[in-house]
Amino acid sequence: MSQTIEQTRAADPGTGLGGAWNVIVRNDDHNTFDHVATTLARVIPGVNVDAGFRLADRIHQAGLAVVWTGHKELAEHYWEQLRDAGLTMAPLEQA
C-alpha cells in the first residue's frame, strides 16, 4: 500500500503567511544542556525534559535543530520565548 505525502501549501500563495514554519535553535558556547532542555520543555508544547535533552543533543551534534513546526503566528511566539530565554535562534524559515 503506498501513501501520497503532500507538501504543506501557503494559505494564500505568495504571501508566506500560511503553511508551516520551522523554529530552529542553533548550538552555542554559552547555554548548558540543562538550560536548553528545560527551556524547550517549558516553551514547546509536547516537549518534556527528556525530549528536551534529546533535542539539545541534536542541536549540539548537528549545530542546529528544528524544535517546532507549525503556523507562522505560533512559530513567532515560540521563537520569541526561546530567544528571550537566551537560546541562540536561527531566523524562522518556511517548511
ZAFI-178786 format. One record per residue: residue in one letter; x negated, y negated, z of N, C-alpha, C in turn. Coordinates in pm, whole numbers, plus 50000, padded with zeros to 5 digits. Example, Ala and Ser with C-alpha at 12.3 -4.5 7.8 and 13.67 -1.06 7.14 Angstrom:
# ZAFI-178786
a486815056950780487705045050780486805033050780;s487155022550708486335010650714487104999750787;
This chain:
# ZAFI-178786
m499165011850000500005000050000499114987650000;s499324978749906498504966749900499264954849958;q498504945450007499084933350062498594921449981;t499464911849965499084899449900498904889050007;i497754882650007497484872050103497474859050027;e498324849950070498434837150003497754826550086;q496974818050021496284807350091497294796750132;t497094790850251497964780350300497894768450207;r499054762750176499114751150088499514738950168;a499044727350124499434714750187500914712350167;a501564706150267502984703150258503264693950140;d502404684550115502534675250004501174674949934;p501034682149823499724683049759499074669349740;g497804668849773497054656549757496984647849881;t497864650249979497844641750099496864646750202;g496634660050208495744665650309496364666150446;l497664663250457498304662850588498864676450629;g499294684250534499864697250566498804707950569;g499254720250570498314731250567497584733050698;a496534740850693495774744150813494464736450818;w494074732750938492824725550963492004733151066;n490694733351047489784740351138489174730751239;v489184734951365488464728051473487164735851491;i486034729151469484734735851469483844729851578;v483294738751662482354734551766480954738551720;r480004729251736478604731751698477774735151821;n476714742551798475764745551903474984732851937;d474574731552062473724720352104472834725052217;d471954716252260471004719752365471404714552503;h472574708452515472924702652644474154708752711;n474934716952643476074723452706475714737752745;t476144741852864475914755552908476994764752851;f476704777652849477714787452807478944786152896;d478734784753027479874783553120480764771753085;h480134760253058480914748253026481694750152896;v481044755452793481714757552665482874767352682;a482624778552747483654788952764484844783852844;t484594777252954485714772553037486454761052970;t485744752652896486404741752824487304747352714;l486794756952639487624763152535488854769752597;a488674776552710489804783152777490824772952827;r490354761452869491254751152921492014743852810;v491364742152695491934733752588492684741752482;i492134752852439492694760152324493704770652372;p494954769652327495964779552366495554793652325;g495794803152413495504817052383494054821052405;v493214811652445491804814952473491624815552623;n491254827452673490924828752816489404827452830;v488924828352951487484826252974486644836852902;d487104849352901486354859852830486244856652681;a487354852652620487334848852479486484836352460;g486524827352557485684815352552484214818952549;f483804828852629482404833252627482044839652494;r482964847152434482684853052303482514842052198;l483374831752204483244820552112481944812952138;a481594810852265480344803852299479144811452243;d479184824752251478094832752196478044831352044;r479204831351978479244829651833478694815851795;i479074805451870478574791951846477044791851858;h476544798151963475104798551988474374806151876;q474884817751838474214826251740474274820651598;a475444815151560475634810551422475404795551404;g475334788351516475154773951507476454766251510;l477574773251488478904767151495479934778251486;a481174774951524482264784551511483584777051501;v484494782551421485864777651418486544782851543;v487044773751627487654777951753489174777151750;w489724770551649491184769651634491504765251493;t492594770351437493074766351305494574764251313;g495044753051257496474750251256496764736651199;h497954731551230498394718651177497464707251217;k497364697351130496394686551147496574679151279;e497814676051317498044668251439497524675451562;l497804688551572497294696251685495774697951677;a495274699951556493814701151538493124688551588;e493674676851553493094664251601493154663351753;h494254667751810494424667451957493374676252025;y493234688751980492264697852041490834692952018;w490564687851897489244682551864488854671351961;e489774662051985489514650852076489284655652219;q490094665352265489914670452401488554677252417;l488154685152319486864691852326485714681852320;r485834671852232484804661352223484714653652354;d485864650052411485864642452536485274650452652;a485324663852642484724672352745483224674152723;g482694668252615481254668552591480774678752490;l481684686452430481244696052330480844688752203;t479934694552128479464688652003480364693751891;m481074684451828482094687951732481654684951589;a482024693751498481904691051355483174683451315;p483124676151204484354669751157485434680251129;l486704676351146487804685351108487654688750962;e487984701050926487964704550785489204712550751;q489714710150632490904717350590490534731750559;a491334740750609491054755250590491384759450450;
